[in-house]
Amino acid sequence: MVICNIHKDDNNDFYHDLAVQQKFSPSLTEHKRNCSQERNFDPLANKSKQICISFEQEKYNRISGDSKAFRQYLDGMIEQHPELFPSTIQQGYTLHDILPKSKKMPGIRLRRIKVKTKDGNGVDVFTIRPSFVMPYLVGYTDDIEKALFLRRWGVPYWALAYVFERDEQYWYRIDNHIGRFSVVGTTVKNHDNLPEDVLADEKHTRLNGNKVYIATTVANDCVLGASVSLDADAESLKKAYGHFKTEANNVSQDYEPKTVNTDGWTATRLAWQELFPMITVILCFLHSFIKIRDRCKRMKGHYEEIRTRVWETYHAADKNTFSQRINEFEAWAQQKMPKGTGLDAVLKLCNKSAEFMKAYDYPSAYRTSNMLDRHMDPMARYLKSCRYFHGHLMSAEYSSRSWALLHNFQPYSSRATIKKKYQSPAHKFNGFVYNDNWLHNLLISASMGGYRY
């Protein structure tokens, strides 16, 4: 008997079952995903009537059933952090009721309060949720925290399910829900801290194999906007960057930044000027230098001189000095540099001197995109780890927004010098934290969905 045929008779049932499966199972190539590219997203529609406050579990279990003790604790929170509550709570509130025990989390009961509406003609009921439980009571915050920490680096949901149990959809829904919070309202807790100067650029990525763009807004070392746009024209980018405006105006109705730093893409400039008519667009000096570097770095006889002259011009103390140095640079380039793409890049920079000099009217404005690039670099690594976006447009939208918030609130590396002073970018932005645990701090900051009532 031939060795390879020893188990031939025993495999007959296997091959019969395989043939039946192939007959009745559709081919993988026949399956087509029906992915929606409709944008059904109104930031203000995600306002939540859940107020999240810092609470130790033992204390919450002890006083949640005691109306007097609970009200006393709540009064202290309102006095200390009024931004976490609806504005009308300053006129008083009443304890409305206490909800039945949760079926998802036995033993957890949430209380509700009642406040007047802004027009004074009705009442709004808000639920008080302690920070040690997640929204919709899907689990304890401390049990979720480490999985979400890994999600920032694009660890797939199936891997989270393998390590932390549950299933893929469980982790997907938690991550997706964070993207529904207001990015601006969750990150910026005091309207006085809304930035006067911002940076904006589009991160090129893919959705179901097609190129899309994440309109990204950054200021004070935090990502304040990340919205997916299907096109890079002015109208599409206006809608994407418009989410930043909507959320910022929810924090402060009359907010309008003074400057925005862009890379020179015309559609980006037009989008911001339509959103904020009084804004001044600052052209990024770094992008112009990068074009010169790419075209001149092989000019061994001239490159060091070119680089020195470019940055000496950039560091000019005032407009007059800048203008003088750039004129001298232009004259030197025309005399010393050979004709070609390198000279063209230098002359192009010199011809934009009027655009660069606008920054001298706004001393706090960003003159280069360095800060933006520092945040778009980890975004690029995240997108590559996820193999970019697959599925519905709104899934990509919520995923981008969720990444922005996780990026803002997750702690700095323990090896980073800044860790000695600040826990996270959001801590640096606001100057304080509500809780030492980063996820507790995020959930508390996202009280009422991060929006203002």
N, C-alpha and C positions, 0 to 999 in steps of 0.2 A: 504493500500500500504506500502510495506517495504521501509524504509527511504533510504537504499543504492541504490534503483532502481529508485529513483525519476527522475534522469537525464539520464536514460538509453537510451531513444529514441533519445535524443539530441546528444549522442556520436557516433551514427552510422556512420556519415560522417568521424569522426576522425579515427575510426578503419579501415574504408575502405581505406582512404588515407595512413594509416600506412602500411597496407598490400601491397598496390601498391609500396610504397617506398622500402619495404623489398624485394620485388620481383625483382625490377630492379636495386637496389643498391648493389654493391659488398660487401661481408663481410669484416670487418676490418682485420680479420685473413688471408684473401687472398691477402692483399696488401703487396708487398715486395719492400723495398727500394733498389734501385740500386746505392750503394755508391762506388765511385771510391777510390781506395787506391794507385793510381798513383801519384807520386810526380813530378809535372811539375813546378819546381821552380828554376829559375836562379836569384839570387839577383840582378845582374847587369842589368838584363832585365827590372827592375822596375825603371830605371833612368827616371826622369821626366824633361821635358823642361819648367816647370813652376817655376819661381822664386818667392818666397813669402817674402815680407818685411813688416815691421811694418808701418801701415798707419792709421790715424784717418779718419773715414768715411767722416766727413765734409770737411776735407782738401783734401781728394782724389777726392771727387765730384767737388771741386773747381778748382783743377789744372790738373785733368786727361786730359782735352781737351786743355790745354795750353802746347805746346811742350817745350817751354823755361823753364817754372816753373817746369814741370815734370822732365826734364833732370837735372835741378839744384838739385832737391830733390834726384834723383837717384844717382847723383855723390856723394852726401854726404853719402848715404847708402853704396856705393861701397868703399869709403874711410874708413868708420867706421867698416863695416863688410864684408870684401872681401870674406870670406869663404862661403857666401850665393850665390855667383855668379860664373859662369864658370871662370877658371883661365885666359883664353884668353881675358877677358874683360879689363885686365890691358893694353892691346894694343889698346884699344878704342872700341867704339860701335856706332851704329847709331839707331835712332828711326825708326823702320820698318813700323808699321802701328798701327791703333786703330781698334779693332774688333767691329762689330755691337753690339747693345744692346742685352743683354741676354734675352731669352724668359723665362727662369726660374726665373730670378731676374731682372725685368724691371728697367731700370735706371743704371744698372751696365755695364760699358764698360771697357774692359781690353786692355792695350797697349802691343805691342810686340817690342822687340829690336833684333838687328842683330849683331852677333860677328863672328870673324874668327874661323875656326876650328883649332885644335892643329897643324895639319900638314900644315896649311896656304894655302891649296888648295881649300878651300870652305868656306861656311858660315853656321852658326847655328842660328836658330830663336828661341828665348825664350819669353814666355809670363810672364808679370809682374802681379802678383796677390796680392792684399792687404790682410793683415792677417784677416780683419774683415769678409771675405767671405771664405767659405769652398772650398776644391778642387771640381772641376766640377760644381761649383756654385750651390750646393744643398741646401744652406741656409746660414744664417748669423752665424758667429762663436759664438756670444753671445747667440743665440737661441739654439745652439747645446751643448754648454759647460756643462750645468748642467746634461743633460742626459748622456753624456759620463763620467762625474764624477761618476755617479752611476754604470756605466757599469764595472768599475774596480772591483766592489764587486759582479759581476755576476748577477745583476738585469736583468731578462729576457727581450727580445725585446718587447714581448706583453705588459709587464708592462710599459716600456718606452712609447710605443704607447698610452697606456691608460692615462698616466699622461701628456705627452708632445704632444699628437696627432700624426698625420701622421699614418704610418702603420709599422708592424714588419719589413718588408723588407727594408724600408727606414733606420731604425736604424741599421739593420744587415749590409747593404752595407757601411754605414759610418764607423762602427767599423771594418769591414773587410778591408776597404781601408787603414786604419791607419797601419794595419799589413803589407802592401806592402812597407812601408818606410824602409830604412836601419836603423836597431836598433843601430848599432855602429855609423854610420855617423850622425844620428839625435841627438844622445846623446853626442858624443864627437865632439866638434866644433873646437878644435885645435889639430893638429896631435901630438904635443909635449906632450899632455895629455894622449895619448894612454898608458894603464897600462903595466908596466913591469912584474907585478905579477897578476895572475888571479886565480879564484876558479872555479871548474867545478863539476857538479854532474847531475844525471838524476832523474827527478821527475816522479814516477810511476803514471800513470793515465789510462784511458780507452777510446777507440774509438769504438763506436758501440758495447760495451760490451767486446771487446778484449783489453788485456793489451798493452799499448804503453808507450813510454818514452819521456819526454821533456828534451832534452840535454840543460842544463842551464849553462850559463857563467856569472860570476859576478866579478866586480872589483870596488874599490872605491865607494862602496855603491850604485852601479847602475847595473841593469841587462843589459848585453851587448849581450846576445844571448839566444834565446829560440826557439828551433826547434824540431819538433816531429819526433821520430824515431820509426819504427814499431818493431824493434828488439834491443837487448842490446849487440849484438856482435860488435867486433872491427870495421868491415867494415861499418855497419849501423851507428854507433856512429861517425865514421870519416866523413861521409856525413853530419850528423846533426851538429856536431861542425864545420864542414867546412864552414858553412854559416858565422860564426863569423870571420873566417880567411879571407874569400872573402871580407866581408864588411870592416874589419880592413885594409886590403891591398889596398882597394879603397881610404881610408883616407891617408895611408902612404904605399907606395909600398914595402918598405923593413922592415915593422913591423914584429917583432917576440918577443913574451914575453919570459922573462927569466925563470919564474917558473909558475907552475900550481899546486894548492892544490887539491888533490882528496881523496876519501874515501878508496882507495885501490882496487877498482874493476879493474881487469886486462884489460878488454876491453876499459875502459876509459883511462887508462894509455897508451895503445898501440895506441889508436886513436890520442891522443895529440902528441905522439912522432912521428907519421907518418906525421901529419900536420905541426909540428914544430920540425925538427930533433935535434935542439940544445937546446930544452927546458929541464929543470930539473923538474921532478915530485916530489912534496913534499907530503909525506904521512900525512894525518890528524891525529893528536895526539888525538883529542877529540873522534873520533870514537872508538879508542882502549880503552879509558877510559870508554866509555858507555858500551862496552861489559863486562869490569870488574865490573862496577857498577851493571849491570843486574844480574850477577852471584854471586856477593859477598855481596850484600846489606843486606842479612839475616844473615851474619856472624857477629853477634853483638860483638863478642869478637875481631874481626880483622878489620872490615870494616873501622872504622875511621883511623886506622893506615895505611891501604892500600891506602885510598884516600889521606891522607897527603903525603905519600911517592911518589905517582904518580905525584902530582902537584909540589912537591919540585923538582922532577926530571925535570919536564917540564920547570920550571923557572930557571934552571941552566944557569949561565952567559956565559959559553963557552962549547966547545966540550968536553974538558977534564973533567970538572965538571959533565957534563951530563953523560958521560961514567962511571965515578966513582959512581955516585948516582944510575944509573940503575943496575950496577953490585951488589951494596950493596942491592938494592931492590930485585933482583933475589935471592941472597943468603938468605936474610931474609924470602922470600916467601917459598923457599924450606924447610927451617927449621921450620917455624911457622905455615904455612897453611896446612890444611888437603888436601889430594888428591881429585881431582874432577874437575868440570868445572871451578870453580873459580881460582884454581891454574893454570889450563891450559890457561886461559885468561891472567893472569899475566905474565906467561912465554912467551906467544905469543907476548905480548907487548915488553918484554925485548929482545926477539930475533930480533925485528925490529929496534933495536937501530941505526944501520947503516943508515936506511932509514930516521929516525927522525933527525939524525945529519946533513943531507944535508942542512937543513934550516939554519944552522949557517954560511954557505958560502954565504947566501943571506939575509942580515939583514931585508930587507923590505918584504920578502916573508911571505905569510900567513901560519901559522903553524897549525891552526885549521880551521874548516869550519863554524865558528860562523857567519861570515858576510853572507855567502851563505845561511845558515839556516834562517837568519832574513828575507830574500827575498823569499825563497821557502815556508815559512809558510803562507804569504798572498796568494801566488800562489795556495797552497793547499785549502785554504778557497774559493778562486774564483772558482776552479774546482769543488769543492763540491756543491757550490751554483748553478753552471751551470748543475749539474748532469753529469759532465764530457762531453766528446765530442760525438756528433752524426752527421752523415753525411759524407761528403767527407773528405779525408785526407788533402787536401789543405785548406779546411775551418778550420780545427783544427790548421793547421800551421799558417794561418793568425790570428786566434784568439789568439794563444799563443804569437805571435809577437806584436799584438796590446796591449795585457795586459802588456807586458814588457814596452812598450813606455808610456802607461797611468800610470803605476807604477812609472816610472822614472820622469815624468813631473807633475803629480798631486801634489797639495800642501800637506805639512805635516799637521798633526792635529794642531789645534790652541792651544792645551794644551801641545804640545811637546816643550821642551826647545830649540831644534834646530831651531824651527820656528822663533825665535827671530833674527836669523842670515841668514838663508837660506829659500827660498820659497819651494824648492823641492830637491830631490836627484840630478837631472840634474843641478840645480843651484849650489849645493855644488860641483859637479864634475867640472863644468866649471868656477865657480866663478862669473858668471854674468847671466842676463836674457835679452832677447830681448824685452820682454813685461811683464808687471806686471800680466796680466791674463795668467793662466797656459796653456790654449788651444791655445791662440795666440802664446805663446812662443814655444809650440810644433810645430805648423804649420810653423812658421818662421824657426825653427831649421831643419825642414824637407824640406826646400827649395831644389828644384831639386830632390825630393824624398829622401833627406838625403845623396845623392851620390855626388861625386866630378866629375866635367867635366874638 
